[in-house]
């Protein structure tokens, strides 16, 4: 797959990824009922299709949201009237957003995708194609999302429109960060215990720290190679590295140690208070049970209550 040469900068918001994943999950669950056996559940789910909307400022394309579309597999085309109706409705709510392209699911772009891509060129002369791979690959560290553009290439003397892969970055706003964090901390539907949720939370933190450590190690090797003269100096990259290092927490300072010890002591104090409160509640329950038992005996034998 060739790389794009348009020079456009793509920024993808998490809401788009969540929408596509939710669309795929719903279609898969509807096409494969819970009563199906294991062999039928392993069959591939039908592909889903939709439009991506956002804004384009100069050479920067920012994809904010998406909506679903109806697809006819027999003609490999989208329901045009449904698309125009959804576009009109979204235009009333988001007047600054425009249709930037479309999305689908699959491991790779297919030949039939170009028909849909060309059909959307009357709305956007250069639409983008966002492809989400729903197959789980535990060895893959990057997001299973690919953004394609279309370019005219001459193949065997014939000009053809082909898909070329483009790079992108994840862009978030405060509301999206809160929403994604809320979704990540939802309780499992099977009623998982607090220990299970804590283990999942700690696993996420461990993965984040491990990723941060690997990225810092790459910067360290790069700076060492530059210092030894193995690679030429680039002032622009050095400024970017310096800016990134300033964001890292300084854990060697006295202020950090004081703040850390204070927070650590506060956490231990809260844990102790919670434990004492739980013990007090248990003791109160025990005293109530003893009083009830002695009250019954006092009615028969004339004894007084224990407390």
KADAPE-V846439 format. One record per residue. N is the residue number from 1. PSI is psi in whole degrees, 0 to 359 (999 if undefined). Layout:
n=N psi=PSI
n=N psi=PSI
This chain:
n=1 psi=125
n=2 psi=159
n=3 psi=153
n=4 psi=146
n=5 psi=19
n=6 psi=336
n=7 psi=11
n=8 psi=147
n=9 psi=122
n=10 psi=134
n=11 psi=121
n=12 psi=130
n=13 psi=148
n=14 psi=333
n=15 psi=325
n=16 psi=316
n=17 psi=319
n=18 psi=318
n=19 psi=315
n=20 psi=317
n=21 psi=319
n=22 psi=319
n=23 psi=314
n=24 psi=318
n=25 psi=318
n=26 psi=315
n=27 psi=321
n=28 psi=317
n=29 psi=327
n=30 psi=325
n=31 psi=340
n=32 psi=93
n=33 psi=159
n=34 psi=337
n=35 psi=353
n=36 psi=151
n=37 psi=181
n=38 psi=323
n=39 psi=321
n=40 psi=329
n=41 psi=342
n=42 psi=355
n=43 psi=149
n=44 psi=141
n=45 psi=151
n=46 psi=150
n=47 psi=152
n=48 psi=155
n=49 psi=151
n=50 psi=180
n=51 psi=149
n=52 psi=139
n=53 psi=156
n=54 psi=208
n=55 psi=155
n=56 psi=120
n=57 psi=111
n=58 psi=241
n=59 psi=13
n=60 psi=124
n=61 psi=120
n=62 psi=118
n=63 psi=113
n=64 psi=319
n=65 psi=180
n=66 psi=162
n=67 psi=157
n=68 psi=156
n=69 psi=158
n=70 psi=134
n=71 psi=135
n=72 psi=105
n=73 psi=338
n=74 psi=324
n=75 psi=359
n=76 psi=46
n=77 psi=163
n=78 psi=155
n=79 psi=106
n=80 psi=319
n=81 psi=322
n=82 psi=321
n=83 psi=315
n=84 psi=324
n=85 psi=315
n=86 psi=321
n=87 psi=320
n=88 psi=319
n=89 psi=317
n=90 psi=330
n=91 psi=330
n=92 psi=325
n=93 psi=318
n=94 psi=82
n=95 psi=339
n=96 psi=355
n=97 psi=142
n=98 psi=156
n=99 psi=117
n=100 psi=341
n=101 psi=214
n=102 psi=170
n=103 psi=162
n=104 psi=178
n=105 psi=151
n=106 psi=167
n=107 psi=330
n=108 psi=162
n=109 psi=138
n=110 psi=167
n=111 psi=324
n=112 psi=341
n=113 psi=332
n=114 psi=331
n=115 psi=317
n=116 psi=320
n=117 psi=317
n=118 psi=327
n=119 psi=336
n=120 psi=0
n=121 psi=343
n=122 psi=343
n=123 psi=317
n=124 psi=121
n=125 psi=339
n=126 psi=73
n=127 psi=155
n=128 psi=154
n=129 psi=114
n=130 psi=119
n=131 psi=124
n=132 psi=127
n=133 psi=109
n=134 psi=352
n=135 psi=135
n=136 psi=126
n=137 psi=102
n=138 psi=338
n=139 psi=344
n=140 psi=129
n=141 psi=334
n=142 psi=163
n=143 psi=141
n=144 psi=47
n=145 psi=133
n=146 psi=138
n=147 psi=128
n=148 psi=146
n=149 psi=169
n=150 psi=135
n=151 psi=151
n=152 psi=115
n=153 psi=149
n=154 psi=114
n=155 psi=119
n=156 psi=39
n=157 psi=5
n=158 psi=123
n=159 psi=128
n=160 psi=147
n=161 psi=121
n=162 psi=162
n=163 psi=136
n=164 psi=141
n=165 psi=139
n=166 psi=149
n=167 psi=158
n=168 psi=165
n=169 psi=155
n=170 psi=125
n=171 psi=132
n=172 psi=156
n=173 psi=172
n=174 psi=317
n=175 psi=321
n=176 psi=320
n=177 psi=319
n=178 psi=318
n=179 psi=315
n=180 psi=320
n=181 psi=322
n=182 psi=317
n=183 psi=322
n=184 psi=335
n=185 psi=15
n=186 psi=144
n=187 psi=138
n=188 psi=148
n=189 psi=339
n=190 psi=11
n=191 psi=42
n=192 psi=148
n=193 psi=171
n=194 psi=327
n=195 psi=322
n=196 psi=317
n=197 psi=321
n=198 psi=320
n=199 psi=319
n=200 psi=321
n=201 psi=315
n=202 psi=326
n=203 psi=319
n=204 psi=318
n=205 psi=319
n=206 psi=319
n=207 psi=321
n=208 psi=317
n=209 psi=321
n=210 psi=320
n=211 psi=318
n=212 psi=319
n=213 psi=319
n=214 psi=322
n=215 psi=320
n=216 psi=324
n=217 psi=323
n=218 psi=316
n=219 psi=322
n=220 psi=315
n=221 psi=323
n=222 psi=316
n=223 psi=323
n=224 psi=317
n=225 psi=324
n=226 psi=323
n=227 psi=326
n=228 psi=354
n=229 psi=11
n=230 psi=331
n=231 psi=151
n=232 psi=156
n=233 psi=138
n=234 psi=108
n=235 psi=325
n=236 psi=318
n=237 psi=323
n=238 psi=321
n=239 psi=321
n=240 psi=320
n=241 psi=318
n=242 psi=320
n=243 psi=322
n=244 psi=320
n=245 psi=330
n=246 psi=337
n=247 psi=342
n=248 psi=141
n=249 psi=135
n=250 psi=100
n=251 psi=2
n=252 psi=355
n=253 psi=157
n=254 psi=325
n=255 psi=321
n=256 psi=318
n=257 psi=319
n=258 psi=315
n=259 psi=322
n=260 psi=315
n=261 psi=322
n=262 psi=316
n=263 psi=323
n=264 psi=316
n=265 psi=321
n=266 psi=320
n=267 psi=317
n=268 psi=320
n=269 psi=318
n=270 psi=322
n=271 psi=318
n=272 psi=317
n=273 psi=319
n=274 psi=321
n=275 psi=316
n=276 psi=319
n=277 psi=319
n=278 psi=318
n=279 psi=319
n=280 psi=318
n=281 psi=320
n=282 psi=318
n=283 psi=319
n=284 psi=319
n=285 psi=319
n=286 psi=317
n=287 psi=319
n=288 psi=319
n=289 psi=320
n=290 psi=318
n=291 psi=320
n=292 psi=317
n=293 psi=315
n=294 psi=328
n=295 psi=322
n=296 psi=319
n=297 psi=326
n=298 psi=328
n=299 psi=329
n=300 psi=315
n=301 psi=2
n=302 psi=21
n=303 psi=158
n=304 psi=163
n=305 psi=154
n=306 psi=316
n=307 psi=999
